[in-house]
Amino acid sequence: MNHLIWKVDPEIFRPGPIAPRWYGLLFATGFVLSYLILVQIYRHERRPEENLSSLFLYVFLGTLIGARLGHVLFYQPDYYLARPWEIVMIWQGGLASHGGFAGVLIAICLYLRKYRDMSFLEPQRPAGDSCCSGGQPHSHWKFLQLGNPG
């Protein structure tokens, strides 16, 4: 029988009481790379980078809180209702990417309540550009671009 059995230890290594996990490393790598790409896009479009730092903070917190609450609500609600103090213990594992997505949408809405100089889709346009066109805002993927075509 030819099939793949995926049984990877979630911990990268254990130097002591804290063990970095693969899922956390991937989350962190995604945040760092997306920030670096978005800095280049903001510079190219001559946008103020202070807005990017604020947007990044909102999206970072939205992702983290949303991913944790997604795990808590979708996978183990009974467990966490009996032990609500464990909801904040993200170092024990338990992040759900679909909860992170919902958290990002909520974070963008909260961000736009404070920074009214953008439309709802505008903060997502550079991210869409970086994903769909390799960071080239005027590429042949233009039909996938959200917000104002520039």
Protein Blocks (a to p, Z undefined) as FASTA:
>chain_A
ZZddddddfbfbdcblbccdfklmmmmmmmmmmmmmmmmmmmmnopafklmmmmmmmmmm
mmmmmmmmmmmmmmmmmmmmmmmmlmmmmmngpiafklmmmmmmmmmmmmmmmmmmbcfk
lmmmmmmmmmmnnopakbcklmmpgcjdZZ
